[in-house]
Amino acid sequence: MNITRENIDALNAVVKVDIAKEDYSDKVEKILSDYRKSANIPGFRKGHVPMGMVKKQYGKAVLVDEVNKLLQDALGKYLVEEKLDVLGNPLPKAQDDLDWDADAFSFEFELGLAPEFDVKLKGKKAITHYNIVADDKMIDNQVETIRKQYGKIVSQNEVTENSEVTGKFTNEEAGIDNVATFEVSKIKGKTNLKKFVGAKVGDFITVKTKNLFEDAHDLMTYLKVSHDDAHDLNVEVTFEVSEINERELADLDQELFDKLFGKDVVTSVTELKQKIKEDSEKQFAQQGDQKLLNDVTEYLVESTKFDLPAEFLQKWMQTAGEEPMSEEQAKEEYEKSEKSMRYQLIEGKLITDHKLQVQFEDLKAYAIQMIKGQMAQFGQMNPTEKELEDIAARILSNKDEVKRLSEQLMSQKLLELYKNEANLKTKEITYDDFVKEFYS
């Protein structure tokens, strides 16, 4: 067997594999001999079928199968030995005139080669890393929410601005028929508010959906409409009042603190607010880090210039998926995925250059930390080491879970690399301002 390579350019090559008779003949003869021993052909005793008949019936299929196995094995070894970094998979060149009755065969494969490039993490313009803080207003709102959540529900005769009402929204033509419970304080505008205040159980209130709630997204919850419909919905709905309540706020006492955090973890309102601030900012840190990851990714893709073997990749995409694509479909898919391909190459380069690795012990520690967090959500604050070890062992025996956790852990390692090496500036911002700036 002989393998040669012709480099078309820096990103494309053709590999030629020459297979001689001696490369496959012994293997083919052995398989046919085994077939002969077990073949059941009418008119012949088992094991006494003439070899010529076996070759005539099975020879071509066995030959093709063995040559293809040789090809795949030889090509794979060649790519490893030559340390060729290829994109996609080798594409066999079409051979309409291939003669399987010949003794020797030649096959050609197109290769798309990964480009060579350098990555500069430290750009001229600093990337903002947002430190999201919980301000007093947010903390006070959270305290109010807790007091409502753990307070008593007191039935009322009529609706006030502090009421919580339950009823059914209907509009037959728009397909709206949904029971909802909401605080009257969520109603937007004095005109709408006046229609609700003073209403009693059994009353019907007619309102327009446009500007009905302070947050248009509430229509998704209370009227069960889609996100797109919630923004543009402007129909008249009828609300039939079925229940009116007011929440009597829970006292901020030790009983409530213990219920929330465990015995004597929090012992005053000041400590309660501090705990809310700490817990909130831990969650916000994840959002700030995700924004940083997105922004650094954007910077790296824009600033790291290299060419891709676009024509090869589009050709490869036509046959790589479960369903074949047309040339036009492959071109469209390539344009949609080019950016992510570029980042995957950049990420791979960073991982190699900075020797980032996910070791088993790291993975196990990460899994145990994740398990602790999940158990804490269900009130299990002090699991034993054996419990954690047993659950981690079960998780790490699942290949899909190992892959998922490994990707998450590598993402964390890349994040730490960006924090240490990229040109960053820190900006403190409240959660409300962060949401307004990036998600509104």
C-alpha positions as CSV (number, residue, x, y, z in Angstrom):
1,M,0.0,0.0,0.0
2,N,1.3,3.5,-0.9
3,I,-0.1,6.8,0.3
4,T,0.9,10.2,-1.2
5,R,-0.4,13.7,-0.7
6,E,-0.6,16.7,-3.0
7,N,-1.1,20.1,-1.4
8,I,-3.3,22.2,-3.6
9,D,-2.9,25.2,-1.3
10,A,-2.5,26.0,2.4
11,L,-6.1,24.8,3.1
12,N,-6.7,22.0,0.6
13,A,-5.0,18.8,-0.2
14,V,-5.6,15.5,-2.1
15,V,-4.5,12.2,-0.7
16,K,-4.0,9.3,-3.0
17,V,-4.1,5.7,-1.6
18,D,-2.8,2.9,-3.8
19,I,-3.8,-0.6,-2.8
20,A,-2.1,-3.7,-4.3
21,K,-3.4,-7.3,-4.4
22,E,-1.0,-8.4,-1.6
23,D,-2.6,-5.9,0.7
24,Y,-6.0,-7.6,0.7
25,S,-5.8,-11.1,-0.9
26,D,-4.9,-13.1,2.2
27,K,-7.8,-11.6,4.2
28,V,-10.3,-12.1,1.4
29,E,-9.2,-15.7,0.9
30,K,-9.6,-16.4,4.6
31,I,-13.1,-14.9,4.8
32,L,-14.2,-16.8,1.7
33,S,-12.7,-20.0,3.1
34,D,-14.7,-19.5,6.3
35,Y,-17.9,-18.8,4.3
36,R,-17.3,-22.1,2.4
37,K,-17.2,-24.1,5.7
38,S,-20.6,-22.7,6.9
39,A,-22.4,-21.9,3.6
40,N,-25.8,-23.7,3.0
41,I,-26.2,-24.0,-0.8
42,P,-28.8,-26.5,-2.2
43,G,-27.2,-29.6,-3.8
44,F,-24.0,-29.4,-1.7
45,R,-23.1,-30.8,1.7
46,K,-22.2,-28.2,4.3
47,G,-18.4,-27.5,4.0
48,H,-18.2,-29.1,0.5
49,V,-19.3,-26.2,-1.6
50,P,-16.8,-25.6,-4.5
51,M,-14.6,-22.6,-3.8
52,G,-15.3,-21.3,-7.3
53,M,-19.0,-21.1,-6.5
54,V,-18.3,-19.3,-3.2
55,K,-16.1,-16.8,-4.9
56,K,-18.7,-16.2,-7.7
57,Q,-21.4,-15.7,-5.1
58,Y,-19.6,-13.8,-2.4
59,G,-16.2,-12.8,-3.8
60,K,-17.0,-9.3,-5.1
61,A,-18.9,-8.2,-1.9
62,V,-16.1,-9.5,0.4
63,L,-13.4,-7.8,-1.8
64,V,-15.2,-4.4,-1.7
65,D,-15.8,-4.6,2.0
66,E,-12.2,-5.5,2.8
67,V,-10.8,-2.8,0.5
68,N,-13.0,-0.2,2.2
69,K,-11.9,-1.3,5.6
70,L,-8.2,-1.1,4.5
71,L,-8.9,2.4,3.1
72,Q,-10.5,3.8,6.3
73,D,-7.8,2.3,8.5
74,A,-4.9,3.4,6.4
75,L,-6.3,6.9,5.9
76,G,-7.0,7.3,9.6
77,K,-3.4,6.2,10.5
78,Y,-1.9,8.5,7.9
79,L,-3.7,11.6,9.2
80,V,-2.5,10.8,12.7
81,E,1.1,10.0,11.7
82,E,1.4,13.1,9.5
83,K,-0.2,15.2,12.2
84,L,-2.7,16.7,9.7
85,D,-5.3,18.9,11.4
86,V,-8.3,18.4,9.1
87,L,-11.8,20.0,9.0
88,G,-14.8,17.8,8.5
89,N,-13.9,14.4,7.1
90,P,-11.9,13.3,4.0
91,L,-14.2,13.3,0.9
92,P,-13.7,10.5,-1.6
93,K,-13.4,11.7,-5.2
94,A,-15.9,10.1,-7.5
95,Q,-14.6,7.2,-9.6
96,D,-17.2,6.1,-12.2
97,D,-14.7,3.9,-14.0
98,L,-13.5,1.9,-11.0
99,D,-12.9,-1.8,-12.1
100,W,-13.3,-4.2,-9.2
101,D,-12.0,-7.0,-11.4
102,A,-8.6,-5.5,-11.4
103,D,-5.9,-6.5,-8.9
104,A,-4.8,-3.0,-7.8
105,F,-6.9,0.0,-6.9
106,S,-6.3,3.8,-6.5
107,F,-8.5,6.1,-4.5
108,E,-8.3,9.8,-4.0
109,F,-9.6,11.9,-1.1
110,E,-10.0,15.6,-0.8
111,L,-8.9,17.1,2.6
112,G,-9.9,20.5,4.1
113,L,-7.0,21.6,6.3
114,A,-7.3,23.7,9.4
115,P,-5.6,27.2,9.0
116,E,-2.6,28.3,11.0
117,F,-3.2,31.5,13.0
118,D,-2.3,33.2,16.3
119,V,-4.8,34.4,18.9
120,K,-4.3,37.7,20.8
121,L,-6.3,37.8,23.9
122,K,-5.2,41.3,24.9
123,G,-6.9,43.7,22.5
124,K,-6.4,47.5,22.3
125,K,-9.9,48.2,23.5
126,A,-10.9,46.9,26.9
127,I,-13.9,44.6,27.2
128,T,-16.3,45.4,30.1
129,H,-16.7,42.8,32.8
130,Y,-19.9,43.7,34.6
131,N,-20.1,43.4,38.4
132,I,-23.8,43.2,39.0
133,V,-24.9,44.4,42.5
134,A,-28.2,44.2,44.4
135,D,-29.1,47.7,45.4
136,D,-31.3,48.8,48.3
137,K,-34.4,49.0,46.2
138,M,-34.0,45.5,44.9
139,I,-33.3,44.1,48.4
140,D,-36.3,45.9,49.9
141,N,-38.5,44.5,47.1
142,Q,-37.2,41.0,47.8
143,V,-38.0,41.4,51.6
144,E,-41.5,42.5,50.6
145,T,-41.9,39.5,48.3
146,I,-40.8,37.2,51.2
147,R,-43.2,38.7,53.6
148,K,-46.0,38.3,51.1
149,Q,-45.0,34.7,50.3
150,Y,-45.0,33.7,53.9
151,G,-47.9,36.0,55.0
152,K,-51.5,35.1,55.6
153,I,-54.2,35.3,52.9
154,V,-57.2,37.3,54.1
155,S,-60.5,37.2,52.1
156,Q,-62.0,40.6,51.0
157,N,-65.4,41.7,50.0
158,E,-64.3,44.1,47.3
159,V,-61.1,44.8,45.3
160,T,-58.6,47.4,46.6
161,E,-55.3,48.6,45.2
162,N,-53.6,46.1,47.5
163,S,-55.7,43.1,46.5
164,E,-54.8,39.9,44.8
165,V,-57.6,38.8,42.5
166,T,-58.5,35.5,40.8
167,G,-60.8,35.3,37.9
168,K,-61.2,34.3,34.2
169,F,-60.1,36.3,31.2
170,T,-62.2,35.5,28.1
171,N,-62.4,36.6,24.4
172,E,-63.9,33.9,22.3
173,E,-62.8,35.4,19.0
174,A,-59.1,35.7,20.1
175,G,-59.2,32.2,21.7
176,I,-58.6,33.6,25.2
177,D,-60.1,31.5,28.1
178,N,-57.8,31.4,31.1
179,V,-58.1,31.6,34.9
180,A,-55.4,33.8,36.4
181,T,-54.4,35.2,39.8
182,F,-52.5,38.5,40.0
183,E,-51.9,41.5,42.2
184,V,-54.0,44.6,41.3
185,S,-50.8,46.7,41.6
186,K,-49.6,45.1,38.3
187,I,-52.5,46.9,36.5
188,K,-51.2,49.8,34.4
189,G,-52.9,53.2,34.3
190,K,-55.5,54.9,36.4
191,T,-58.4,54.1,33.9
192,N,-57.8,50.4,34.1
193,L,-57.2,50.5,37.9
194,K,-60.6,52.3,38.4
195,K,-62.4,49.4,36.7
196,F,-60.9,46.9,39.1
197,V,-61.0,48.8,42.4
198,G,-64.4,48.3,44.1
199,A,-65.3,45.2,42.1
200,K,-66.9,42.2,43.9
201,V,-67.0,38.5,43.4
202,G,-69.2,37.7,40.4
203,D,-68.6,41.1,38.7
204,F,-67.5,41.3,35.0
205,I,-64.8,43.8,34.1
206,T,-64.2,44.7,30.4
207,V,-60.7,46.0,29.5
208,K,-58.4,46.3,26.5
209,T,-55.3,44.1,26.6
210,K,-53.0,46.9,25.2
211,N,-51.2,48.5,28.2
212,L,-53.3,46.5,30.6
213,F,-50.2,45.5,32.7
214,E,-47.1,47.3,33.7
215,D,-45.1,44.5,32.0
216,A,-46.5,43.4,28.6
217,H,-45.0,39.9,29.3
218,D,-47.6,39.4,32.0
219,L,-50.1,38.8,29.2
220,M,-48.2,35.5,28.5
221,T,-48.9,34.3,32.0
222,Y,-52.4,35.7,32.7
223,L,-54.0,35.3,29.2
224,K,-51.8,32.4,28.0
225,V,-50.7,34.0,24.8
226,S,-47.4,33.7,22.9
227,H,-44.5,36.0,23.4
228,D,-45.0,37.7,20.0
229,D,-48.7,38.1,20.6
230,A,-48.2,39.6,24.0
231,H,-46.4,42.6,22.5
232,D,-48.9,43.4,19.8
233,L,-52.2,42.1,21.4
234,N,-54.9,44.8,21.3
235,V,-58.3,43.2,21.9
236,E,-61.1,43.6,24.4
237,V,-61.3,40.9,27.2
238,T,-63.8,40.2,29.9
239,F,-62.5,39.4,33.4
240,E,-65.0,37.6,35.7
241,V,-64.0,38.1,39.4
242,S,-64.1,34.8,41.3
243,E,-61.9,35.5,44.4
244,I,-60.6,38.6,46.2
245,N,-57.8,38.4,48.8
246,E,-55.2,40.5,50.5
247,R,-51.9,39.2,51.7
248,E,-51.2,40.1,55.3
249,L,-47.4,40.5,55.5
250,A,-45.5,38.1,57.6
251,D,-43.6,39.5,60.6
252,L,-39.8,39.8,60.2
253,D,-39.1,37.7,63.3
254,Q,-36.8,34.8,64.2
255,E,-39.5,32.2,63.3
256,L,-39.5,33.5,59.7
257,F,-35.6,33.8,59.6
258,D,-35.3,30.1,60.7
259,K,-37.9,29.0,58.2
260,L,-35.9,30.7,55.4
261,F,-32.3,29.8,56.3
262,G,-32.2,27.3,59.1
263,K,-31.9,27.9,62.9
264,D,-30.1,31.0,63.9
265,V,-28.3,31.5,60.5
266,V,-30.0,34.9,60.3
267,T,-31.0,36.7,63.5
268,S,-31.9,40.3,62.4
269,V,-33.4,42.3,59.5
270,T,-29.9,43.7,58.8
271,E,-28.5,40.1,58.5
272,L,-31.5,39.1,56.4
273,K,-30.8,41.9,53.9
274,Q,-27.1,41.1,53.9
275,K,-28.0,37.4,53.1
276,I,-30.3,38.4,50.3
277,K,-27.6,40.7,48.9
278,E,-24.9,37.9,49.0
279,D,-27.2,35.2,47.6
280,S,-28.5,37.5,44.8
281,E,-25.0,38.7,43.8
282,K,-23.7,35.1,43.6
283,Q,-26.4,34.5,41.0
284,F,-25.7,37.8,39.3
285,A,-22.0,36.9,39.0
286,Q,-23.0,34.0,36.7
287,Q,-24.9,36.4,34.4
288,G,-21.9,38.8,34.4
289,D,-19.6,36.0,33.6
290,Q,-21.8,34.8,30.8
291,K,-21.9,38.3,29.3
292,L,-18.1,38.4,29.5
293,L,-17.9,35.1,27.7
294,N,-20.2,36.3,25.0
295,D,-18.3,39.6,24.6
296,V,-14.8,37.9,24.5
297,T,-16.1,35.3,22.0
298,E,-17.3,38.2,19.8
299,Y,-14.0,40.0,20.1
300,L,-11.9,36.9,19.3
301,V,-14.0,36.0,16.2
302,E,-13.8,39.5,14.9
303,S,-10.1,40.1,15.7
304,T,-8.6,36.7,14.8
305,K,-8.3,36.7,11.0
306,F,-7.8,33.5,9.0
307,D,-9.3,31.8,5.9
308,L,-11.3,28.6,5.8
309,P,-11.5,26.0,3.1
310,A,-15.1,27.2,2.4
311,E,-15.6,25.3,-0.9
312,F,-14.5,22.0,0.7
313,L,-16.6,22.5,3.8
314,Q,-19.8,23.3,1.8
315,K,-19.2,20.1,-0.3
316,W,-18.6,18.1,2.9
317,M,-21.8,19.5,4.5
318,Q,-23.9,18.2,1.6
319,T,-23.3,14.6,2.8
320,A,-22.3,15.0,6.5
321,G,-25.8,15.2,8.0
322,E,-28.6,12.7,8.3
323,E,-30.4,14.2,5.3
324,P,-28.3,15.1,2.1
325,M,-28.3,18.8,1.2
326,S,-28.3,20.5,-2.1
327,E,-25.4,22.8,-3.1
328,E,-27.6,25.9,-2.3
329,Q,-28.7,24.5,1.1
330,A,-25.1,23.7,2.1
331,K,-23.9,27.2,1.2
332,E,-26.7,28.7,3.3
333,E,-25.9,26.4,6.2
334,Y,-22.2,27.2,5.9
335,E,-22.9,30.9,6.1
336,K,-25.0,30.4,9.3
337,S,-22.4,28.2,11.0
338,E,-19.1,29.9,9.8
339,K,-18.9,32.1,12.9
340,S,-19.2,29.1,15.3
341,M,-16.7,27.1,13.3
342,R,-14.2,30.0,13.6
343,Y,-14.7,30.2,17.4
344,Q,-14.3,26.4,17.8
345,L,-10.9,26.7,16.0
346,I,-9.9,29.7,18.2
347,E,-11.0,27.9,21.3
348,G,-9.1,24.8,20.4
349,K,-6.0,26.9,19.8
350,L,-6.3,28.6,23.2
351,I,-6.8,25.2,24.9
352,T,-3.7,23.8,23.2
353,D,-1.5,26.9,23.6
354,H,-2.4,27.4,27.3
355,K,-2.4,23.6,28.1
356,L,-5.9,23.7,29.5
357,Q,-7.0,20.2,30.6
358,V,-10.0,18.7,32.4
359,Q,-8.5,16.0,34.7
360,F,-10.8,13.3,36.3
361,E,-10.2,14.7,39.8
362,D,-11.3,18.2,38.6
363,L,-14.4,16.7,37.0
364,K,-15.2,14.7,40.2
365,A,-14.8,17.8,42.4
366,Y,-17.0,19.9,40.0
367,A,-19.7,17.2,40.0
368,I,-19.7,17.0,43.8
369,Q,-20.0,20.8,44.1
370,M,-22.9,20.7,41.7
371,I,-24.6,17.9,43.7
372,K,-24.2,19.9,46.9
373,G,-25.9,23.0,45.3
374,Q,-28.8,20.9,44.1
375,M,-29.3,19.2,47.4
376,A,-29.2,22.5,49.2
377,Q,-32.1,23.7,47.1
378,F,-34.2,20.9,48.6
379,G,-33.1,21.6,52.2
380,Q,-30.3,19.0,52.4
381,M,-27.6,21.2,53.8
382,N,-25.2,18.6,55.2
383,P,-25.0,15.5,53.0
384,T,-22.4,12.9,54.1
385,E,-19.2,12.4,52.1
386,K,-20.4,8.9,51.1
387,E,-23.7,10.2,49.8
388,L,-21.8,12.7,47.6
389,E,-19.3,10.2,46.4
390,D,-22.0,7.7,45.5
391,I,-24.1,10.2,43.5
392,A,-20.9,11.5,41.8
393,A,-19.9,8.0,40.8
394,R,-23.3,7.4,39.2
395,I,-23.1,10.6,37.3
396,L,-19.6,10.0,36.1
397,S,-20.5,6.5,34.8
398,N,-22.8,8.2,32.2
399,K,-20.8,9.2,29.1
400,D,-23.3,11.9,28.1
401,E,-23.1,13.5,31.6
402,V,-19.3,13.3,31.6
403,K,-19.3,15.1,28.2
404,R,-21.7,17.8,29.4
405,L,-19.8,18.4,32.7
406,S,-16.4,18.4,30.9
407,E,-17.7,21.1,28.5
408,Q,-18.9,23.2,31.4
409,L,-15.7,22.8,33.3
410,M,-13.6,23.7,30.2
411,S,-15.8,26.7,29.7
412,Q,-15.0,27.8,33.3
413,K,-11.2,27.3,32.6
414,L,-11.5,29.5,29.5
415,L,-13.4,32.1,31.5
416,E,-10.6,32.2,34.1
417,L,-8.1,32.5,31.2
418,Y,-10.0,35.5,29.8
419,K,-10.2,37.1,33.2
420,N,-6.4,36.8,33.7
421,E,-5.2,37.5,30.2
422,A,-7.7,39.6,28.3
423,N,-7.8,43.4,28.4
424,L,-10.8,43.9,30.8
425,K,-12.3,46.8,32.7
426,T,-14.8,46.3,35.5
427,K,-18.0,48.2,35.7
428,E,-20.4,48.1,38.7
429,I,-24.0,48.0,37.6
430,T,-27.3,47.3,39.4
431,Y,-29.3,44.3,38.3
432,D,-32.2,46.4,37.0
433,D,-29.8,48.6,34.9
434,F,-28.1,45.4,33.6
435,V,-31.4,43.9,32.4
436,K,-32.5,47.2,30.8
437,E,-29.2,47.7,29.0
438,F,-28.9,44.1,27.6
439,Y,-32.2,42.4,27.7
440,S,-34.9,45.0,27.1
